Amino acid sequence: MQTNESSENYLETILILSKSLPVVRSVDVAEEMGFKKSSVSVAMKHLRERDHITVTKEGFIYLTDEGKKIAEMIFERHEMLSDWLVRLGVSKEVADRDACKMEHVISKESFEAIKGQIK
């Protein structure tokens, strides 16, 4: 399940978009992330090659089981770390920005320890 930060961000974005849109397309991902469609197309190719997504002939993007597992892990980390930082007195904007960085580098052990303290 080894991925890089960029791939994790794309997978998380696809997961988030899939909760609010009937289908997710590259243009939706590009718009949400503020990237050019050409950059997103290259990233989608890499995610397909790693079997993290499937793309239909109509261009609809779906997470595979492995892709969804990664996306949900990153999303959980982001939500929990952001909420924790806000509880510590950090503004929502800064907490979201910092959580986005932390979610990719924190070890499973450290995250589980923080999670245990929060709950």
C-alpha positions as CSV (number, residue, x, y, z in Angstrom):
1,M,0.0,0.0,0.0
2,Q,2.9,2.3,-0.6
3,T,2.0,5.6,-2.3
4,N,3.3,9.1,-2.5
5,E,1.8,12.2,-1.1
6,S,0.5,13.3,-4.5
7,S,-1.3,10.0,-5.2
8,E,-2.8,10.1,-1.7
9,N,-4.1,13.6,-2.3
10,Y,-5.7,12.5,-5.6
11,L,-7.3,9.4,-4.0
12,E,-8.6,11.5,-1.0
13,T,-10.1,14.1,-3.4
14,I,-11.8,11.3,-5.5
15,L,-13.3,9.9,-2.3
16,I,-14.5,13.3,-1.1
17,L,-16.0,14.1,-4.5
18,S,-17.7,10.7,-4.7
19,K,-19.6,11.6,-1.6
20,S,-21.2,14.6,-3.2
21,L,-21.3,13.9,-6.9
22,P,-23.2,11.1,-8.7
23,V,-20.0,10.4,-10.7
24,V,-16.4,11.7,-10.5
25,R,-14.6,12.8,-13.7
26,S,-11.1,14.2,-14.3
27,V,-12.5,17.7,-14.8
28,D,-14.1,17.5,-11.3
29,V,-10.8,16.5,-9.7
30,A,-8.9,19.2,-11.6
31,E,-11.4,21.8,-10.5
32,E,-11.4,20.7,-6.9
33,M,-7.6,20.6,-6.6
34,G,-7.0,23.7,-8.8
35,F,-4.8,21.7,-11.3
36,K,-4.8,21.6,-15.1
37,K,-6.8,18.8,-16.6
38,S,-3.6,17.6,-18.4
39,S,-1.8,17.2,-15.0
40,V,-4.8,15.3,-13.6
41,S,-4.9,13.0,-16.7
42,V,-1.3,12.0,-16.1
43,A,-2.0,11.4,-12.4
44,M,-5.1,9.3,-13.3
45,K,-3.0,7.2,-15.6
46,H,-0.5,6.4,-12.8
47,L,-3.3,5.6,-10.4
48,R,-4.9,3.2,-13.0
49,E,-1.5,1.6,-13.5
50,R,-1.2,1.0,-9.7
51,D,-4.8,-0.4,-9.7
52,H,-6.0,2.4,-7.3
53,I,-8.7,3.5,-9.7
54,T,-10.7,2.4,-12.7
55,V,-12.0,4.7,-15.4
56,T,-14.9,3.9,-17.5
57,K,-15.1,4.6,-21.3
58,E,-17.3,7.6,-20.3
59,G,-14.5,8.9,-18.1
60,F,-16.1,8.1,-14.8
61,I,-13.5,7.5,-12.1
62,Y,-14.0,4.9,-9.4
63,L,-11.7,3.9,-6.5
64,T,-10.7,0.2,-6.4
65,D,-10.8,-1.5,-3.1
66,E,-7.1,-0.7,-2.6
67,G,-7.6,2.9,-3.7
68,K,-10.5,3.3,-1.4
69,K,-8.6,1.8,1.5
70,I,-5.8,4.4,1.0
71,A,-8.2,7.3,0.5
72,E,-10.2,6.4,3.6
73,M,-7.0,6.2,5.7
74,I,-5.8,9.6,4.5
75,F,-9.3,11.1,5.0
76,E,-9.6,9.8,8.5
77,R,-6.1,11.1,9.4
78,H,-7.0,14.5,8.0
79,E,-10.3,14.8,9.8
80,M,-9.0,13.6,13.1
81,L,-5.8,15.7,13.0
82,S,-7.6,18.8,11.9
83,D,-10.3,18.4,14.6
84,W,-7.6,17.8,17.2
85,L,-5.6,20.9,16.2
86,V,-8.8,23.0,16.4
87,R,-9.5,21.7,19.9
88,L,-6.0,22.8,20.8
89,G,-6.9,26.3,19.8
90,V,-5.5,26.4,16.2
91,S,-7.7,28.2,13.7
92,K,-9.8,26.0,11.3
93,E,-7.8,27.3,8.3
94,V,-4.4,26.6,9.8
95,A,-5.5,23.3,11.2
96,D,-6.8,22.1,7.8
97,R,-3.5,23.2,6.1
98,D,-1.3,21.5,8.8
99,A,-3.4,18.3,8.9
100,C,-3.0,18.1,5.1
101,K,0.8,18.0,5.6
102,M,0.8,15.8,8.7
103,E,-1.6,13.1,7.3
104,H,1.0,12.0,4.8
105,V,4.1,11.7,7.1
106,I,2.8,10.6,10.5
107,S,3.4,7.0,11.3
108,K,0.6,4.6,12.0
109,E,1.9,4.2,15.6
110,S,1.9,7.9,16.3
111,F,-1.5,8.4,14.6
112,E,-3.1,5.6,16.6
113,A,-1.6,7.1,19.9
114,I,-3.1,10.5,19.1
115,K,-6.4,8.9,18.1
116,G,-6.5,7.0,21.4
117,Q,-5.9,10.2,23.3
118,I,-8.6,12.1,21.4
119,K,-11.4,9.6,21.9
